[in-house]
Amino acid sequence: MFAKHIKGLEAAKKKAQDSKTAILKKVADEGLTLSENEVAEIQELDDSIKTIEVDLKYYRDASVEDQASAEPIDGTTEKAGHGSRQGQSSVRVVTPNLEKGVMFARLVKTLARAKGSASDAIIFAENDAKKTNDNRLLNLVKAAVSPATTQNTEWAGALTEGKEASKEFIELLLPATILGKFGANGIPSLREIPFNVLVPGQSLGGSATWVGEGKPASVTAAGFFNTKLDRMKLSAISVLTEEMVLDSSPAADLLVRDTLIAAISSRIDKDFIDPNKTESARLSPASITNKGVAIQSVGNNSEAIKRDAVAMHEPFIKANIPTDRLVWMMGSSTALTLSLMTTPQGAPAFPGMTPSGGFFLGKPVIVSSNVGKMLILADAASILIAKDDDINVKYSQEANIKMSSNPEDDADAESVSMFQNDMVAIKTDQHINWSLARSGSVSYIKEVNWTFDDGEPVK
C-alpha cells in the first residue's frame, strides 16, 4: 500500500543528500571554509533529511504490518480490482519548518526579483519548488499576483493563501515594537477597538456620594467626549541590495525579514512616544506623550529617582485613574542602571528591576532601545489602538530614495538612485492608529540621567 510513497520519500532524501554533498564538494575543491550562508543551507538540508527519515521509519513499519495483514484481491468490479492493486495512498509533502516571517520575506524577495511581473514571479517560484521540494512559496506567489495582468506591485493585500504568511510576519513584528509588548509577560493590554467606530472618552473624573432616602442625588462634574480611530497608513522603506534579493540562502531570507521588521518597528516606536509628534488629520496620530504631562527630573541618585516617580504618579491620582494598571516605558541604559543600583547595605535599591524589564516600584516595565533617555508612565487601558493584520508591500528599482527620516522637511538630504547603485527599495504599508481615551493618562520625563549615588558606577 505504501510502496509508492516510500519510494518518493527515498528519492527526496537522496536529492537532499546530493545537494548537501555538492555544497561540501564545491567548498573543498576551492580549498575554502564553509560560509555562513552555506552552513545555514546545510542545516536546512539536514533538517529535511531528518524529517524524511522519521517518515520513512513509520511508513516502512506500516508497510511490514500491511503485508502481514494482506487480503486477497477483490476482483468483483473494475473499480474494486484497481483499488486492490494500487492501494489508497496518501502522499504528504515533506517541508522543513521555517522560522516565523521567513516565508513572507521569501515572498518579498521573489516579487522584487520579478520586478512586478507575475509570470516571472511564478517562474522563479516554480524553480524554487523544484530545488527545495517545497511548494509553499509557489502557492503564495500564485495567490499574491493577479492572473489578469502582468503588473501587480501592490500584492500582499490581495493574499488569500498568503494571509497566513502576512499574519506570521505581523506576529513577529509586534513584539519588536513598544505597543506590541503590551498584553504579554504580565503587562496590561492596550484597549483594542475596530477602525471608524465611535467610543466614549473621559476628560474629567466623576465621583459618587451617599444619598438619603427621598433626597436628590448630587451631580458631579465629569467630562465625556467621543473619539474614533480612522484608518491611517504607516509606511516604512527598506533598502536592499540586488545581491540580497537574488540570494536564495536561508541566511539571506532571515536578513531580509529582520531588515523589514527593523524599519517598521523603528517608525512605529518613534511616532508612538515622541512628545513632538502631533496629530495630522486623517494622516497620522499624535504620540501618546504629545498631550501627556511633562515632569521635570529633580536629580540622579536613588532618593531623587523615587521623588521623580512620585511626581509622575500625581497626574493619575489627580485624574482618579487606578494606579494598579500603570506601565513604565524606559530605555535599555536606564533599565540597566536601575537594576544595578544598591542601598548602602548592598541590597538592590529597586528589587524586581532587571536590565530587560521586570518591575519598577511595583509596576511592570517595558524596555526598548527606541525609548532612549525618556521615561514614560502610562495607563494601558486608556490607550486605544486599531490595527490590521495585513501588510501591503510595494517595490521599486527605479526610484530615488531621500535618505532622511523626515524627507519633506529635509531639503539637504542625500538622494540615492536605486538603479545606479543596484539596490531595491521595499515599501511596507500597515494600517494602524492609536489615541488616548482619557486625559491625564500619560506622564513622562523627556530626559533622565540617572546614575549611581556617587555619580559613577561601582568598580
N, C-alpha and C positions, 0 to 999 in steps of 0.2 A: 504493500500500500504506500509506503513512504520512500520507495527506492528512487523515484524521480526527484523528490525533494532533497534527499540525501546527496544525490549526485550534484544538484545545483549548489548546495552548501559547500561541498568539497571543491567545486570549481571556484566559488567565491573566495574560499580560504586560500587556494593556490594563487589566485590573482593578487590577493593582498600580500602574500608571502613573496611573490615575484616582484611586486612594486617595492617592498622593503629591501630585497636583495639588490635591486637596480640602484637604489639610492646609496647603499653601502658600497657597492662596486664602483660607482662613479666617484665617490669621495676617495676611496682607496686608490683608484687609478690616478687621481690628481695629486695624491700624496698630501691631502689636507685633512683637517679635523672636521667633524660634523658642525654645521652652522646651527644657530638657534632655530631657524625655520625647518631645517632637515630633522633636527631632534623632535620638534613638535609633530612633523608629518609622520615620523616613525612611530611615535607614541600613539597617534591616532590609528595607524595601521595595526599596531599591537592590540589596541582595544577592540578593533573589528575582528581580529583573529580570535581573541579570547571569547568574544560573544558567539562567533560561529562555532567554536569548539564546544561550548556549552550546549548549543542547539544540536550539534551532531551527536553528542552523547545521548541526549534524550530521544532523538529520533531513531538512533541505532538500537537503543534498548527497546523502544516501542516496536521497531521492525522485527526484532527477535521474538517478542511476545506475540506479535501479529502472526508470524509464521507458525508458532506453536498452536495457535487457535484458528488456523486457516480452515475455511469452509469450502465445500465443493462449489464449482462454478454454477451459477444459476442461468440456464440457457432457455428458460421458458419464453422469454421475449428478447427482441434485439436490444432493447434498452437495458434490460437486466443483465444480459450477457456482456454488453460493453462495460457496465459498471463493475461487474465481477472481474473482468480482465484488467481494467485500468485503475480501479480504485477511486476513492473520492479524496483527492489530495487537497491539502490546504496550505498554500505557499505563503510564508511570512517573510516580508522583506527585512533583511538584517541591516540595521542602520546604527552607526555609532552615536552614543549620547553626546550632545553638544552643550557647551555652556550657554546660559541664558543670553539672548541678544546676538549670538553668533550668526544664526540663520538670517536675522534682519540685516546684519552687516553684510553678509554674502549677497543678499538681495540688492542692497545699495550699490555694492561694487559691480554686480552684473549689469544693472541698468545704466550705471555711469560708463562702464566699459562699452556698452552698446550704443552710447551717445543718443539715447532716446528711441532707437529703432527697435520695435517689438520683435521683428523677425530675427535680427541679430541677437537680441537678448535670449530668445528661445534657443537659438543655435548654440550659444555659449553655455546655457543651462543644460542642454542635451549632452554636450561634450563632457560637462562636469559629472552628469549622471552616469555616463559610460565609464568614466575614470574611477568614480568612487562607489558605484553600485548603490547610490543614494538618490532617490527621485524627489526628495523634498524641495530642493531649490527649483527644480524644473516645474513642479506643481505651483510653487509660489509665483514664479515668473509668469506662467500661463494665466494665473489668476490676477496678476497685477497689471498686465497690459491689455488694451482693448483690441479685439480681433478685427475691428472695422477700420483701424488706422495704423499707420507705421510710426506715428509720432505720439508719444504719451509720456511726457516727462514728469507729470504730477500723478504718481501712481499709487503710493501707499494708501491713500484714502479709499481707493477702489478695491482693496483687498477683500477677498471672500475667504479662501483658504489661508491667505496670508495674514488675516486678522490675528491669528494665534502668534505669529512671529512679531507683529507690531505690539501685541499685548505683553509678550515676554520682554520686549525691549523696554516698554514703559515700566514693568515691574522691576527691572534692573535700574532704570533711570531714577525713579522716585527716591529710593533710599540714598542716592548720591546727592540729593538736594536737602535743604533745611526743612522745607514743608513736608517732604516725604518721610522725615524721621518722626513726625507726629503720629501717634497711634501705634507705636511699636516700642518694645522694651520698657514698658511701664510709663511711657509718655502719653498724656491725654491726647485725644484725637481732635483735629480741626472739625468744624461743622460743615460737612459737605452737602451742597444743595444743587439742583439742576440749573442750567442756564435759563435766563429770561423768566424767572419765577419770582414774584414779589414775596419778600419775607420781612417780618417786623424787626426793627432795631430799637434800641433804647438809649436815650441820651441822658436821662436823669433817673436815679433810683427811686422807687416808691417805698412806702413803709406801711405797717399795719398798726391799728390801735384797738384797745379794748372798748367795747360799746355796751352800755347798759340797756336793760330791757325797755323797748319803746323809744330809745334815744337814736338820733340820726348818727350815721357813721361819718367820721371826718374824712375829708378829701385830701389826699397827699399829692404833692407835685410829682409827676412822673412824665417825662417826655418820650414820645414814641415817634418813629418815622419808618417809612417803608424803603427797603433797598432791594435792588435787583442786579444780578451779575450778568452783564451782557457777554455774548460770545466774543472773546478777544483772542487775537492770534499772536503768539510769541514765536519769533523766528531767530534761528541761530545758524551761522555759516561756518562750516569746517572746510579747511583747505587740505586736500590730499594730493600727494604726488601721483603721477600717472603710473609709476612703478608699483606703488602700493595698491592701486586699483587692479593692476594686471596680476599681481602676486596671488596665487591661489593657496598659499600655505596657511595652516591654522594660526600661526603667529600673526600673519597679516590681517586675518579676519578679526582677531582679538584687538589688534591695534586700531583698526577702523572703528570697531564697536566702541572702544574706550575713548577715541577721539570725538565721536559723535556725542557720547554721554558727557564728556568734559565741557564741550561747547554749550550744550543745552542747560546743564545744571548750573554752570557759572552765571549764565544770563538770568535764570530763574532766581537764584540766590541773591544776586545783586539788586534786582528790582524788588524783591520781597522785603529787604531790610534797609535799603539806602534811604536815610531821612530826607534826602534832597529829591527823591523820586516822587513827583506829583502826578495826579491823575490827568490823563489826556482823554477827553470824552470819546467813547466808542473806539478807542485805540489801545490804551494800556492803563492798568490800575495804579493807584498810588501805593507806595510801600506801606507796610503795617506800622512803621515808625514815623511816617510823614506827619500824622496827626497825633502821634504819641507824646507823652510827657517827657521832656528832656530833663535829666538830672545832672547836676554838676558834682563830679567826684571830689571828695574832701581830702583824700590822702592815698598812701600806698601801703601802709602796714596792715596787719590783721585787724586791729581795732578800727582803723579808718574804713576798711572794707566792710565791716559789719554796719558802720554808720551809713555807708553808701547803700547797702542792701535795705536798711530800714527806710531810707528816703525813697527808694524805688518801689517799696510796697505801699507808700502813703496814697498814691492816686487810686489804687484798687480799693483800699479801705474807705476812702472818701466816696467812691462811686458804688459802695456796697457790693463789690464783686468778691465772691468767695475766693480766698487765697489758697485753698487746697487744690485748685486746678491750674495754678500758675506754672509756667515753664521758663527756665533760663535758656538763653542762647549766647554762646561765647566762642571766642577763637581758640585755636589749639594752644597758643602760648599762654593765654590766661588760664585755661584749664590745667595746664602743666604746673604753673606757678602755684595755684590754689592747692593742688594735690600734694605739693612738696612742702607747704608751709607747716611749721610746727609751733607748739607752745613752748614757753621757757623750760617746761619739764620734758620736752621731747616728744610729746604726743601730737598726733595730727591736729592742726588748727581747725580743719574743716573735715571731720570724719564723713566718709561716704563719697568724697570727691576723688575722681581718678582722672588721668590725662585724657581718657576717652569719653568722660561724662560722669555718670553716677548721679549723686545728689549733692546739691549745694544748699546748705541751710534748710534741708528737708524738702527741697523742690527738685524735680528731675531736670537734668541738664542735656541740652543738645550742643554738641561740639562740631564746629565746621571751620575750616581754614578761611572760608569766604566771609566769615563774620569779622575777621581781623581784630582790631583793638576795641570794637564795640562790645557793650554788654547790654542785653535786652531781656526784659521780663514781660511775658505776655500771658493773657488768659486765652488758652487754646479754644475754649468753647465760644469765644467772641469773634473768632476769625472764620469768616465764611469763605468757602472755596468751591469752585466749579471747574471741572476739567473733563476732557475727552480721553478715551483710551486709545485713540489712533494718532499716529504721527504722519504728516504728509511730507514727502521728500521731493525736492527738485534738484536738478543737476545742470551745470554749465561748464564748458571748457573754453568758451569764447569771452566770458565776462572779464572786466577789470575790477578787481576787488580792492576797495579802500581799506587799508589795514588800520582800522580805528574802531574802538568800542562805541564811539559816538560819531558816525560818519557824516551826519547832517551838519554838525557844528564844527567839524574839524577840517578846515579848508586845506591845511598843510599836510594832511595825512598822505602817506605814500600809496599810490595805486599800483597794483601788481597785475600784470597780464597773465591769465591762466594759460592761454595758448602759448605765449612766448616762453613761459617757464615750465612747460609740460606738467601743469597742475590741473586738478579738477576741483571745482567748488561744489560742495554739497550743502544745500539749504534745507533745514528741517523746520517744519511749522507744527506747532501744537496749540490747540485751543485751551486756554486756561485763564482764570480770573479769580481775584480774591478781594475781600473788603472786610472792614471791621463792623461788626453788628452793634457795638456798644462803645460809647465814649469812655475814655479813661481806662481802656483795657490793655494798653501797652505803655511801658516806661522804658527809658534807655539812657545809658551814658555813652556819649559819642566816642570817647577815647579813654580807656583805663590804662594806667601804668603801674599796676600792682606788682610789688616786688616783695622780697623778704624784709623782716623787721629792720635789719641793719642796712638795707638798701642793696645788698649783694648776696648772691647765692652762697649757701654754706659750702665750704671747701672740705 
